[in-house]
Amino acid sequence: MDYSKPKGSKKSTDNNEGKSENHQSTKEILKKHAQQAQKAREEINKLHPDSEERKRKEAEFEANKVDRIKEFWQSKRNNE
């Protein structure tokens, strides 16, 4: 065994690198969600206010909103 190699400091730097990568992924998730929501809202706004397709797309948008929120909080939990 070679006791002269510092093992503890290497582990601490690995943990710091992992956290910064995780924070970045949370930011990427937020950016992706913002783009998806904007695109969906633009599609909905193009439709006639009383159309069935608009009602269906609005319902899908709300369902996807719940999924986006879940994905965000899951990402936040994984970053801790």
Secondary structure, DSSP 8 states (H G I E B T S, - for coil): --TTS--HHHHHHHHHHHHHHHHHHHHHHHHHHHHHHHHHHHHHHHS-TT-HHHHHHHHHHHHHHHHHHHHHHHHHHHH-
